[in-house]
Amino acid sequence: EAHMKRFKTLGILLAGLLALAEAKPLHAADPKMIGIVTKVVVAEDGKSAVATLKSKGKLVDVDIADKLTLDKFASKKIQAGDEIRCVYQEKDGRKKSVSFKKTAGC
């Protein structure tokens, strides 16, 4: 019985993750960029950040608002010097991150 309960919990967890994945679909049209993090400025409330990437010789600011990436900044899993693959959406002249990951995984 405990065994079935564990599977049920896992199923609910997976369903939640799938729902999350569908909530923010990555569209093929969303621009991508690979660059080196030069600096990260986290807002005082910790709910957003601006990461500056050096890509193709230019400095590009990317707005970050997802908790997973913000946690990676806080724990230093992503920091200046890391190479990042970023998918973003242009909104109001700003780049809003959809996906912000190290090129070597993470």
Residue frames relative to the residue before (quaternion, step in Angstrom):
aa qw qx qy qz dx dy dz
E 1.0000 0.0000 0.0000 0.0000 0.00 0.00 0.00
A 0.6532 0.4931 -0.3112 0.4832 3.60 0.94 -0.87
H 0.6006 0.5772 -0.3363 0.4394 3.53 1.17 -0.75
M 0.6700 0.4896 -0.2908 0.4763 3.60 0.96 -0.90
K 0.6184 0.5569 -0.3379 0.4395 3.55 1.05 -0.80
R 0.6345 0.5388 -0.3172 0.4544 3.56 1.04 -0.85
F 0.6584 0.5036 -0.3006 0.4718 3.57 1.00 -0.87
K 0.6321 0.5351 -0.3253 0.4564 3.56 1.01 -0.81
T 0.6461 0.5123 -0.3059 0.4760 3.58 0.99 -0.91
L 0.6448 0.5184 -0.3134 0.4661 3.58 0.97 -0.88
G 0.6415 0.5278 -0.3149 0.4591 3.58 1.01 -0.85
I 0.6521 0.5048 -0.3091 0.4737 3.58 0.97 -0.86
L 0.6388 0.5292 -0.3118 0.4633 3.56 1.01 -0.87
L 0.6683 0.4931 -0.2951 0.4724 3.58 0.92 -0.93
A 0.6307 0.5267 -0.3313 0.4636 3.59 0.98 -0.81
G 0.6441 0.5224 -0.3100 0.4650 3.58 1.03 -0.83
L 0.6618 0.5022 -0.3029 0.4670 3.57 0.96 -0.86
L 0.6400 0.5145 -0.3213 0.4717 3.58 1.02 -0.80
A 0.6332 0.5251 -0.3268 0.4652 3.58 1.00 -0.84
L 0.6396 0.5208 -0.3167 0.4683 3.58 1.01 -0.82
A 0.6562 0.5183 -0.3062 0.4549 3.55 0.94 -0.93
E 0.6896 0.4669 -0.2809 0.4769 3.58 1.02 -0.75
A 0.5809 0.6056 -0.3737 0.3952 3.58 1.14 -0.56
K 0.7842 0.1692 -0.0927 0.5898 3.59 1.07 -0.73
P 0.0704 -0.8379 0.5392 0.0468 3.60 0.35 1.16
L 0.3585 -0.6842 0.5842 0.2490 3.55 -1.11 0.68
H 0.1975 -0.7872 0.5750 0.1034 3.55 -0.53 1.15
A 0.5661 -0.5982 0.4398 0.3582 3.54 -1.06 0.73
A 0.6369 0.5573 -0.3212 0.4250 3.58 1.17 -0.59
D 0.5405 0.6212 -0.4172 0.3847 3.61 1.17 -0.40
P 0.4368 -0.7113 0.4811 0.2678 3.60 -0.78 1.00
K 0.2199 -0.7567 0.6050 0.1139 3.53 -1.22 0.67
M 0.0175 -0.7836 0.6208 0.0165 3.53 -1.22 0.46
I 0.1697 -0.7360 0.6415 0.1342 3.55 -1.18 0.59
G 0.1777 0.7929 -0.5639 0.1476 3.56 -0.83 0.96
I 0.5012 -0.6213 0.5128 0.3159 3.53 -1.36 0.17
V 0.4368 -0.6787 0.5222 0.2756 3.58 -0.89 0.93
T 0.1673 -0.7841 0.5889 0.1018 3.60 -0.78 1.01
K 0.7856 -0.1418 0.0650 0.5988 3.59 1.14 -0.59
V 0.1842 -0.7412 0.6351 0.1153 3.52 -1.32 0.46
V 0.0680 -0.7753 0.6274 0.0247 3.57 -0.86 1.00
V 0.1641 -0.7972 0.5780 0.0586 3.56 -0.49 1.26
A 0.5087 -0.6492 0.4742 0.3081 3.58 -0.96 0.91
E 0.6609 -0.5313 0.3590 0.3900 3.58 -1.19 0.55
D 0.7019 0.4545 -0.2739 0.4751 3.60 1.00 -0.82
G 0.4498 -0.7239 0.4266 0.3026 3.61 1.28 -0.10
K 0.5687 0.6345 -0.3660 0.3743 3.60 1.26 0.08
S 0.7809 0.1246 -0.1055 0.6029 3.57 1.28 0.00
A 0.0797 -0.7787 0.6204 0.0484 3.52 -1.32 0.28
V 0.2333 -0.7112 0.6328 0.1984 3.52 -1.34 0.25
A 0.1228 -0.7784 0.6136 0.0492 3.55 -0.73 1.11
T 0.2250 -0.7545 0.6008 0.1386 3.56 -0.96 0.86
L 0.1114 -0.7924 0.5992 0.0264 3.55 -0.75 1.14
K 0.2708 -0.7087 0.6201 0.1996 3.55 -1.14 0.66
S 0.0960 0.7989 -0.5786 0.1334 3.53 -0.45 1.28
K 0.8405 -0.0404 -0.0241 0.5398 3.57 -0.75 1.09
G 0.7365 -0.4523 0.2243 0.4502 3.56 0.95 0.93
K 0.6787 0.4537 -0.2939 0.4971 3.61 1.28 -0.03
L 0.3780 -0.6815 0.5713 0.2574 3.57 -1.21 0.58
V 0.0473 -0.8064 0.5883 -0.0376 3.54 -0.77 1.12
D 0.2754 -0.7551 0.5740 0.1565 3.59 -0.83 1.02
V 0.0736 -0.7793 0.6221 0.0163 3.55 -0.99 0.93
D 0.3371 -0.7348 0.5558 0.1935 3.57 -0.85 1.02
I 0.1219 -0.7882 0.6026 0.0270 3.56 -0.90 1.02
A 0.0179 0.8214 -0.5696 0.0233 3.59 -0.86 0.92
D 0.5793 0.6018 -0.4003 0.3769 3.62 1.18 -0.19
K 0.5844 -0.6440 0.3868 0.3069 3.53 -0.97 1.00
L 0.6231 0.5639 -0.3486 0.4150 3.60 0.94 -0.84
T 0.6940 0.4544 -0.2764 0.4852 3.60 0.86 -0.94
L 0.6295 0.5309 -0.3367 0.4566 3.60 0.99 -0.81
D 0.6308 0.5208 -0.3242 0.4751 3.60 1.05 -0.77
K 0.6471 0.5182 -0.3213 0.4577 3.61 1.03 -0.76
F 0.6096 0.5156 -0.3528 0.4880 3.59 1.13 -0.60
A 0.6690 0.5245 -0.2986 0.4339 3.59 0.88 -1.01
S 0.7451 0.3866 -0.2157 0.4989 3.59 0.99 -0.85
K 0.4622 -0.7114 0.4092 0.3360 3.59 1.36 0.14
K 0.3502 0.7205 -0.5209 0.2948 3.62 1.13 0.54
I 0.7327 0.1554 -0.1381 0.6480 3.55 1.29 -0.45
Q 0.1645 0.7857 -0.5759 0.1547 3.56 -0.73 1.10
A 0.7448 -0.3759 0.2865 0.4711 3.56 -1.32 0.08
G 0.7419 0.3695 -0.3015 0.4713 3.55 -0.98 0.93
D 0.6014 0.5667 -0.3615 0.4319 3.61 1.22 -0.39
E 0.3682 -0.6938 0.5686 0.2447 3.55 -1.12 0.72
I 0.1251 -0.8231 0.5539 -0.0089 3.55 -0.78 1.14
R 0.2173 -0.7003 0.6593 0.1662 3.53 -1.21 0.67
C 0.0345 -0.8263 0.5605 -0.0442 3.56 -0.53 1.18
V 0.1238 -0.7251 0.6724 0.0827 3.53 -1.06 0.89
Y 0.0232 0.8316 -0.5515 0.0614 3.58 -0.78 0.98
Q 0.2879 -0.7036 0.6118 0.2186 3.50 -1.37 0.15
E 0.3861 -0.6943 0.5567 0.2429 3.57 -1.04 0.81
K 0.1438 0.7770 -0.6017 0.1167 3.58 -0.79 1.01
D 0.8429 -0.0363 -0.0305 0.5359 3.56 -0.75 1.10
G 0.7030 -0.4820 0.2614 0.4529 3.57 0.99 0.85
R 0.6415 0.4816 -0.3208 0.5037 3.61 1.31 0.14
K 0.3897 -0.6792 0.5631 0.2639 3.54 -1.24 0.47
K 0.1297 -0.7888 0.5999 0.0338 3.58 -0.65 1.18
S 0.4076 -0.7407 0.4834 0.2272 3.58 -0.60 1.15
V 0.1946 -0.7348 0.6398 0.1134 3.53 -1.10 0.87
S 0.7738 -0.0106 0.0363 0.6323 3.56 1.12 -0.79
F 0.0020 0.7961 -0.6008 0.0723 3.58 -0.83 1.04
K 0.2109 0.8078 -0.5105 0.2059 3.60 -0.02 1.30
K 0.5509 -0.5634 0.4869 0.3767 3.53 -1.23 0.50
T 0.5232 -0.6392 0.4573 0.3294 3.55 -1.05 0.73
A 0.6854 0.4597 -0.2748 0.4933 3.59 1.20 -0.52
G 0.7561 -0.3160 0.2020 0.5363 3.62 1.08 0.58
C 0.5859 0.6203 -0.4169 0.3133 3.56 -1.00 -0.99
